[in-house]
Structures are given as structure tokens and as C-alpha cells.
Amino acid sequence: MKISNREISAAAAPLVIAEIGINHGGDLEVAKEMVRLAAQAGCECVKHQTHFVDDEMTEEAKSIFPPNADVSIWEVMESCSLGPDGEVELKAYAESLGLIYISTPFSRKAANFLYEIGVPAFKIGSGEADNIPLIRHIASFGLPVVMSTGMQTVESVRNSVRCLENAGLDFALLECTNLYPSPPEIVSLQGIIELRKAFPEAEIGFSDHSIGPEMALASVALGASIIERHFTDSRYRDGPDISCSMDPAELKYLIDRSREIHRALRNRKERTVPEEDVYRFARGSVVADRDLPAGHVISESDIWTRRPGTGEIPGYEFDRVIGRKLKQGRKRNDQLSWSDFK
């Protein structure tokens, strides 16, 4: 799978997506500063949320209060929208810094807008992961799709995945828990394994709403090829997603450590060249455990293994020495050689 020119696969380092989302509070300059800081931290991709509230919600939304906000969901999204001109400017700014810019459309109008301004891929949020008509509409554009699967089971998301498959798209599925923040008691790292088993044709990643980088880094060790986390310039900012957002220092830490884990995950179980010097002193060699006369037949109590491993007979050959006859006497702690025996 590719987004823009960025390969996403088990062979590539995980793509870390910094989700600015609505953390800017509707302020374009704040949003641009968040993008700048993400780029400075070494991030490759930022994600926004595109809200056209009139096409996204009905009037009933004005009476729905999300658990992480003290105003209605309508008011949250209305106040945090950058509007078309603001989003075009934010996208251009991100791309001028060499970043990939993607966004989550929460409506048909938003999807059309994002396609028109030339996003290289779509993000589908967990709330839309079973919204079949919107998924079909997004899939009709033929662009790669990254879809979070929070609040879903493997079975409940199958129809949505089928929409992406039928459109012939490259797509990724992200394990996700939709509580802000998500405590470890309800985060499912096992979900990464279950999604890969159920949908082997998809790239699998992790959208993290926990506090701290630990869960995201653990997902890399399980093979996640995408990590998405909310991002803010400062955790002291107000906003419904700030509590589970990373700041620039944590973003850099997540990028660097995820690359290290990914690299280590690809290494086979074998003794490496740098370990050879250690191996020579760290292992044991077979030695005489007491003074032994010439002609003595070796029993198990006559020998032992001790460092360094510079002797001719390593510890794993211990049993082969038993029963052999010495040609000449050896002192306690002498390293034994095969030429010592008849």
C-alpha cells in the first residue's frame, strides 16, 4: 500500500500519523503551528478532520453531549471547523513542509471537498466504520483508505471491508478503542492480531487513544504498519482530545522508538558479527576440574566448563569428552583439547 510516495507494509518502518484533528479549536494559525511542530519532530503525515456540520448532522445533534466535552457535539464540531478556505491553506502549508496531508471526512460533502482539493488518501474514523453509504461514496474516488475500527468487532466490520474490496482499493484497518483517553483495561492489542487474521489483504495498524506511547509501541512489536495518535503543540491547551494527545517531544520519541522496534522485529535469531567478541569470553570451555594423570579415563566428575570460551572444546561438547583416555596429565583448570586424548 502507498499513500503518496510512502510505502506502508511490514517491510517499511511504521507510518506515524499525527492527528491534529480538532485540537486547534478552529484557529488556523494554531493548526499551522501544530503542523510545523509535527514536521520538526520528524513526522511524515498529519491528519485533519473535515467537518461540514450542516451535511454531517441533524438538529438532534444539538442535544447530544459527548463524554469528553461540556457542549453538544454540534457545537464542538462547528466551533472547531476551519472551513474550506482554512483547510486548503492548512493542506498547502503541510505539503510545503514535505508532509503528507490527509483528513477524515464526516459527511458526503466533506468527502467531495477533500477529493477536489487533492488529498492522496482518505481516513475513515471509527464512528463511520459501519456507515455503508459513506464508505461506498469514499471508495468511489479510488484512493487508498485507512479505516479505524473502534467500537466494532471483526464481524460487524466485514460489510465495510467488503465495500473497500469491491472498489479494488488499497486499504488499511486500524485497531482502535474509542474512549478519550482509553485505559489499558479496555485497549485491545489482541485486536491487531485478530484483524490481520480476518483480513490478510489489508495493512493493519493501531489508532491509539491511551495516555503515553507504550500501547502504540507495543503495537509495532505486533506488526502494526501504521500508528495514529492525536497531536497537540501543548498538553496545557483546552480541548476534548487533548488528554490523549502527544506533544512534539512524545511524537519524536514515538517515531524514533517505533523505527527501532520495527528494525529489531525483522532480525533473525542468530549470533551476530558484533557478538562474536563477547561470545569468545562469555561462553565456557571444557577444563579439568582436578589434576588428572596420563592414561586417566575421563568421568563426568573430572571435568567442568569455565570461562573464557577460548578453549578448543566448548561447553556444548561436554558429553563427548566423557569416556576418553588422556594421553598426558593435565592440571586443574587446564583447558582441554581433542589432541589430549587417545
Secondary structure, DSSP 8 states (H G I E B T S, - for coil): -EETTEE-STTS--EEEEEEETTTTT-HHHHHHHHHHHHHTT--EEEEEE--HHHH--GGGGG---TT-SS-HHHHHHHH--HHHHHHHHHHHHHHTT-EEEEEE-SHHHHHHHHHTT-S-EEE-GGGTT-HHHHHHHHTT---EEEE-TT--TTTTHHHHHHHHHTT--EEEEEE--SSS--TTT--SHHHHHHHHH-TTSEEEEEE-SSSSHHHHHHHHTT-SEEEEEB-S-TTS-STTGGG-B-HHHHHHHHHHHHHHHHHHT--SS--GGGHHHHHHHS-EEEESS-B-TT-B--GGGEEEES-TTSSSBGGGHHHHTT-BBSS-B-TT-B--GGGB-
